[in-house]
Amino acid sequence: MTKSLSTWLGFAAMCVGMFMAILDIQVVASSLTNIGAALAIPDDRLSWIQTAYLMAEVIAIPLTGLLTRALTLRGMFVAATLGFTLASLGCALSTDVTTLIAIRVMQGFCSGMLIPPVFTSVFLMIPEKHRVLGTTIAGAVAMVAPAIGPLVGGYLTEAYSWRWIFLVNIVPGLGVAAVVAWCVRLGKPDFSALRKIDYATMLFASLFLAALEAVLNEGPRHDWRGTIVLSLGAVCILSGALAVWRALNHASPFIDIRRFRKSSFAVGCAFSFVLGFGLYGSIYLLSLFLGLVRNHSPLVIGEIMIVTGVSRLLMAPIAALLEVRLNPRLLTAIGFGLFGVGVFAGGFSGAATDFSGLFWPQILRGAAMMLCLLPATRLALDGWPQDAVADASGLFNLMRNLGGAIGIAVMDTILTQRTPHHVTALAARLQAGDASAARLVGLPTALFRGRDMGPVDALTRAIVTPLVKRAALVQSFNEAWFLMAALFAASLLMLPLIRRRG
């Protein structure tokens, strides 16, 4: 085999590995309610399946550079791929929520080491004259995976079972590991680099993220009071403070937060955080709405959600052209403004809202994605020395994942905390004969004439209660969409901080 062919085979295999890693956060989305039903997971615990994966990626991304130097690109990628494949098998064999979430952490950790090296390999493996082609291939793979993820997940779950969304990784994962081990030959391992890893900060950061997620999930159940919430809050604050202190004082910090001293980088990362919040938060909300309110099958959920992915793909080349022609401040305003409008439009859903009602909000969010990402990326990464770009890029992408994990947790908190409140309010309005409440719930308004309805018999209560709960859940979904829209509106206040190009 010629060196050129070996290089391209190795690069193609790495792209497949990245495809699997990106796909795995999206492929689960359309199957969340199905997994919950199969493993008896309460609705308010489903978010852990996604946030465990994202937060583990947050920890893994900063380690990628050091592990590449320690194990070589081949060694690190093969180890991460095999770990990801083994974790996929573990997820498929899980029989309870605790096991599934624990293994999702392992899977997310390995996934975080499969994405950055692909773009690094373009510069390390591919001849300069072909680097544009390599970057284009890697970028296309990174775009296609999230676009088709929900549909692939829905099909596998409905045609076989939810376990197949994980089992499907086994054969490709082993193949990727074998091809990369055979074809990629770069550098020699330097195990001394492992001693440079700031394990203490890594531990503190992990504790901080885990405690933060736990506080956001457990707080509503305990009315933000009690020993459990206070203890988790204390761990979150203490571990976060220790992580920051270590990062500022360690010679080779796990996360170099001193980079935030550069204002353009800090603003770019802030936009990246907001984008992650909206990107992953909106996917989570839409998938749950279609599963819990509309009671759709995973395949139908995937078919509806693919609209966002297709619009993102179609907009990508247009966004690339606009990025070099428009002022970055204007492009950022258009992108985050459109995404915010798409999120805001989602807040007017009703219990009967389906494909047609969700179509245009999805189009807006999908089209806005690249318009948000490209100027924020340039803003964050322009002006760094060549040897600092990789670490800055890792931190920039880390902020997007962190935003996504926190976004999902916050959305879940709203659904958990606000729904009981709306149930109580709607029940009181119905009891008082409020015709508008009856219309909202889906009851005949002629029966409600603005006066107390009197005692309710058991049969009527059994019929009305599920309708009230569904209407209350829809109201909570709408409030979650509105909160997300408010965050995007607030992000526009950062526009004056973006410097004009040239």
N, C-alpha and C positions, 0 to 999 in steps of 0.2 A: 504493500500500500504506500502511495506517495505521501510525502509530508503534508502537502496541501490538502489531499483528500482526508487524511487523518485529522487535520486541524478542523476542517469543516464538519466532519462527523462528530468530533468531540464537542464542538460549539453547538451543533444541532441537538445533541443529547442534553447539554446543559439548558438549552431553551425549553426542552420538554420537561425537565425538572422544575424550571421556573413556572411553566404552565401549570403543572400539578399543584405547586405551592399557592399560586394566585387563585386557581380554580377552587381550592378546597375551602376558602372562606365563603365563596359565593354558592358553591354547589350544595351547601347545607341549608342555605336560606329558604328555599322552597319546600324543604322537608322538615323544618323545625317542629311544626305541630304534629307531624307524623311520628317523629322521634319521641316527642313528649308523650304521645299516647302509648307508644310501644313500651317505653321504660317507666311509665307512670310518673313523669316529671311534671310538677305543677307549672302552670303557665308563667308564673312569676319567677321561675328558675331557668327558663329556656335561654335567657340572655347569656348565662354562663357558658353555654356551648360555643358561642361566638367570641365573647370577651376573653375567655381563657386562652383561646388561640391567638387573638390579637395582642394581648399583653405579653404573652411568651415571645412573640415576634419582636416586641419592643425591646426586650432584654437581649435577644439574639443579635439584632442588627448591629449594635456597636462592637460586638465581638468578631464580626466577620473579617475585618482587616487583620487583626492579630492572629486569628486562627489560620488565615490564609498564609501568613508568614511562617507560622509554626508548623503547619502540616502540608504546605504547598496548596495551590489551587485544586489540584487533583485530589489530594488526600482529604481536604476539608469538604469538597463537594460530594465525594463518594460517601464519606462518613455521614454527612447531613442527609443525603438521599436515602441511605440505608436506614437511618434513624426515622426519617419521615415515613418510609415504607413499613417499618416495624410498627410505628405508632398507628398507621392506618389500619393495619391488621388488628391491633389492640382495640381501636375504636369500634371496628366491625363486630368484635367479639364481646363488647361491653354489655353487661346485663343490668346495670344500675347507673344512676346519674353521677354518683361520686367517681366511679371508675372511668366513665366516659370523659368527664371534665379533667380528671388527672391526666389521662392519656392525650387529651386535646392540648394540654399544656406542652407535653413532649412534642407533639406533632407541630404545634405553632413555633416552638423553639427551633426545631430543625428547618421548618419552612422559612424562618427569618434569615437563615444562612444560604438559602437557595436562590434568592432574588438578586441581591447586590452583585454577587460574583459574575453573573452573566454579562452585565454591562462592563464590569472590569475586564472580563476576558476579551472583549472587543479590542481593547488597547494592548492587551498582553499577548494574544494569540494570533490575531488576524493582521495580515500585512496592511500597511497604511492605505494603500490604494483601494482596499476592499472594506475599510472600516465603516463607511457610510452604509454600505449594504448590510454589514453585520448589525449596526445600530438599528437600521430599519426593520430587520428580521426580529430582533429582540423586542423592539417597541411594538411591532404588530402582534407578537405572541402575548405580550403583557396586556394589550388591549382586547384581544379576542377572548382570553380566559374569563374575565369578569362578565363579558357580554353574554356568553353562552352558559355560564355556570348555573344559574337558576333553572334553565330549561333542561340541562343535562341531569342535574340533581332530581328534578321532578320526574323525568322519564325513568331513571334508574329505580327510584323509589316506587313508582307505580307499576313498572313492568316486572320488577323483582322484589326488592325490599329496601328499606333505608340503609341497611348494612352495605349494600352494593355501592353507595356513594363513597365508601371508604375502601372496599375490596377492589374497586376498579383501579386503585393506585398500585396494587401489588406487582403485577407483571411489568408495567411501564417503569416502575421504580427500580426493580431489579435490572431491567434492561439499561436504564440510564446509568446506573452505578457501574455496570460492566463496560459500557462503551466509554464512559469518561475515564475509568481506570486504564483502559487499553489505549485510548487515543490522546489523552491530554498529558503532555510532558513539559512541565514548566518548573524550574527552580528546584531547590533542595530543601528538605524540612529543616527548620531551625527551632528545635524544641525549647530552647532557652527563652523564646518569645512568650511561652506559656507562663513564665515567672513574672512577666510584665502585666499580666491581667490583674486588674484591681478587683479582686474577689470580694473584698469587704463592701465596696460601693455597689457591686453587682448584687450582693445579698440585701443591702439596705434598699436598693431600688426595687428589687423583687418584693420585699415585704411591704414597701410603700404601695405598689400597684395592687397587690393582693388585698391589703387592708382597705384601700380606697374603693375597690370593687365591692368588697364585703360590706362596707359602710353604706354604699349607695343601694345595695340590695337588701340589707337587713334593717336599715334605718326606718323605712316605712312600716315594717311589720311591728316595730316596737315604739312607734310614734316618736322616733328620734330620741328616745330616752332609755334608761336602763343600763345595767352593767355591761351587757354585750356590746351595745352601740358605743358607750363611752370607752370601753377597752379597745375596741377596734379603731375608734377615732384617735385615741392616744398613740396606738402603734403606728397608725398612718402618719400622724404629725411628727412623731419622734424619728421614725425610719426615714421619712422624707427629708427632715432637717439634717440627719446624719449623712444621707446620700449627697446632699448639696455640699456639706462641709468637706466630706472626703473628696468630692469631685474638684473642689476649689484648691485643695491642698496636696493632692497626690501628683507625683511627677508624671505618671501616665494614667490619667483618669479614665474610668470606664466610660463616662460620658463627659466630654469636654464642654461644660456649660459656659466656660469663658468665651466661647465663640459668640455667645449672645451679646457680647459687648459691641459687636459690629451691628449697627442699627438696621441695615438693610437685611441682614441675615435674620435678625430677631423678628422683623416684620414679616419676612417671607415664611418663617416657621409658624408665626401666629396665624397667617392665612392657611398654611398647610393643616394646622390643628382644626381650624373651623371647617375646612373642606372635608377632613376625615370624619369629623362629627356629623356633618350632613350626609356624606357618602354612605357610611356604614349605618348611621342612624336611620336614614330613609329606607334602606334595603330591609333592615330589621322591622321597622314599622309596617311597611307594605306587606312583607311576607306574613307577619302575624295577623294583620287585618284580613288578608285573603283567607287565611286558615281559620281564625277564630270567629270572625264576623260573617264572612261569606261561605265558610265551610267547604272551600274548594279542595280538590285533590292536589297533591304535589305537582303533577304534570300541568294542570290548569294554572296553578300559581306560577310555574316556570314560564308558561306561554304568555301570561300577562306581563311578567316582570322582564321579559326579554326586550320589551320596547325601550327601556332605559339603555340597555347595552347596545342595541342597534343604532339608536340615535347618537350614542357616544362614538361609535365607530364611524358613522357617516360624517360627524362633525370634526373628527380628528384632523383630516387634511386641510379643512377650512380654517381651523384654529391655528394650525402651523403657519399658514399664509398670513393670517391676521397678526400673529405674534411678532413678526418682523416688520409689519407695516404700521401698526397702531401704537400710540403712546401706551406704555405699560399701565399707567394709571387708569386710562380709559378702558383698556381691555379687562383689567381686574374688576372695574366697576360693572362692566357688562356681564362678566362671568359670574361674579358673586351676586349681582342683582338678579340675573336670570335664575340662578339656583334658588335664591331666596323666594322668588315669585313661584317657582315650581313647588317648593316646600309649602309656602303659604296656601297655594291652591289645594294642596292635599288636606287642609284643615276644614274643608267644606263638604266632607264626605258624609253620606248617610248609610243606613243599614243596607240599602239596596244598591249602593254605588258599586260599579263593576268595571269591566274593561274600558268602556267608552268614557266613563267619568274619570278614570285614572290615566287615560291615554295622554292627554296634553300635559298634565303635571310631570309625567315621566319623560316626555319629549323635552320639556324645558330643563329638567335636571340632567338628563343625559347629554344634551347639547352644551350645557353650561360647564360640564365637568372639565373638559380640556381648556376652555377659556379661563377657568380658575387655575388649573394646574400649571400651565406653561408660563404665564408671567410671574407666578409665585416662585417657581423653580429658578427662573433667571434672576429674580430679585435676591433669592437666598444664596445662589452659588456663583454669581458673577463677582469677580475681583479677588478670588482666593488664589494663592499660589498653587501650582500644579499638584504638589505633594499633599495639599490640604483639602482638595476637592472631594476626594473619596469619603473622608471622615465627615465633612460638612454635609455631603449628600446623604450619608447614613443618618445623621441627626435630623435632617430635614424630613426624610421619609419616616423616621421614628415618630416625629410629631404628628404626622398624619394618622399613623396607627394608634397613637395614644388618644388622639381626638376621637377616633372611631370607637375605641374601647369605652371611653368615658361617655360618648354619645349614646351608645347602646344601653349602658347602665342607667343613664339619666332618663332615657325614653321608657325603660322598664320601670323605673321608680314612679314616673308619672302614671303609667297604666295601673300600677299596683296601688298607689296611694289615692288617686282621684276617682277611680271607678266606684268604690264603696260609697263615697260622698255623693256621686251622681245617682246611684241607686236609691239612696235615702231621699234625695231631693225629688227625683221623679215620682217615687211612691207617694210622697206627701202631696205633690201637685195632682196626681191622679185621684187620690182620696178626696181632694178638695174640688174635683170636677173640672180640672183645667183641660180644655179641649186641645190646646196647643201641645200639651204634654202627651195627650192621647195620640195626636198626629205623629209626634216624634217617636213614640213607642210602636205605633202601627196598629192602634185600636180604632174602632169606629168613633168618630168625633161626635156623632149625634147622641151618643149615650152620656156625654159629659156636658152638663149645662151650668157649670159654674157654682155648683152647690155640693155640700158634703155627700159622698156616695154611700155613706152608711156602712154597716158590716159587710165584709167580703167573705163569701163562702169558700170552702176548701178547693172546689173545682175551678172556680174563677181565679183564685190565687195561683193554682198550679199552672193555669194557662198564661196568666199575665206575667208571672215572675221571670221566666226566661226572656220574654220580650223586653222587660224593664232592664234586665242585666245586659242584654245586647245593646240597647240604646245607650245605656250608661257607658259601656265599653267604647262605643263609637265616639261619644263626647270626649272621653279620655284620649283616644287616638287623635282627635282634632286638636285638643289642647297641646298634645306633644308636637304635632306639626307646627302649630303657632309658635311654640317656644323655640323650635329650631329656626323658624323664619326670623324670629327676633334676634337670634344670634347672628344670622347672616346680615341682617340690617345693621346690627352693631358693628360688624366687621368693616362695613363701608366707612366707618369713622377713621379707619387707619389709612384711607386713601391719600390724605395729604402727606403721609410719611414716605410715600413712594416717590423717588426722584425720577424726573423726566430723563429719558435716554438722550445722549448726545448733547 
